[in-house]
Amino acid sequence: MKKILVTAFAPFGGRKTNISAIVMKSLPSSINGFKIIKEIIPVSGLEAGVRMRELLAKHQPVRALSFGLAAGETAVRAERFALNIKDYGINDNSGLRPAGIPIHEDGPAAYYLSFHPEKIVSLLLKAKIPAYTSSHAGTYVCNTLMYEAMHAISGGICGNDCRYAFVHLPLSSEEAIKEKPYRFTATLPQEMLKKAGFIILNAMAE
């Protein structure tokens, strides 16, 4: 059976949950004849890439999908590019805060993600879920994971047919209500974000 690897991140930045993991866990274990592999990635610039390469090598997926959190975002955001830089505005969960450091000294400046974000956005908008394509995913651990995944896939770690997508999710309303102080940021309902995750997964399983 062909496999789709789906990853999400552990909580970070003082939060107890991460919507990316909530959405990932809500997805089915199989879809359209594909087996779904679900894994949590540590919010660590040193560990994220290592873990992703291990998972790609072990499972040999034909598709890979990563979810991340973009607190303050107003919509689901499908990313276009991964940049060859670590420039963290806050410490990662390992306590590190690199500034302006290449992820791979000999790597390209950027990778274009191989499962096109425009398709993802079109399907989400059709389902009346706010979404848009993004050409800049930031320079925190999400970008590090994206770059490491594309670097490994481009090197043939899981064959020539593997395609990769990265989708940032806004904070869910249910998470925001629990945060203190009560200074609410932009959110979307958790059930809407779960529906978005399913739509994206289904598109990758065609």
C-alpha positions, 0 to 999 in steps of 0.5 A: 500500500502506498503511504502518505507521511503527515507530520505536525509539531509539538507545542512551543512558545509556552502553549500546551497544545499545537493545532497542527497536532490536533488536526493531524490526529483527526485524520483517518489512518487510510484514505483512497488506498493510501496508508497514513503515517502520522508523526510529531516533529520536535520544535528544534532546529537541530532535531526537526530535520534529522527526524524528518529524514528518518521518517522519509527513509523509513516509510518511503512515502509517495506524498508528505504533508506537514502542518505547522502553527502560525499564531496570528494568521487569519487563514490557512496558509499553503507555503510555496518556498523553503529558505536556506536560513535559520533566523529564529525570533524566539528560542526553539524547544532546545533553547537555541536561537540561531541568527542568520545561519544557513541550514545547509552550507552547500544547499540552494538558497530555496526550494519550491515545494513539490506539491503545488500550494495553488491546488490546496488553496483552490480546494479550501476556498471552494469549501469556504475555508479562508486560505491563501498561498504564501511565498514566505513561511518565516525563518523559524523551525517550520521553515527549517523542517520544510527545507530539510524535507525538500533537501532530502526528497530532492536527494532521492531519499524516498524515490523520484515520485515523492511530493511535499506540501507544508501548510500553516494553520492559524490558532484555533478559537478553542485554543485562544480562549484558554490563553492568558492574558485574554488578548485574542488573536485571529483564529478559526474554529477547530472543526473548520481546521480539521475539515481543511486538513482532511481536504488537503490529505484527500487531494494528496491521495488522488 
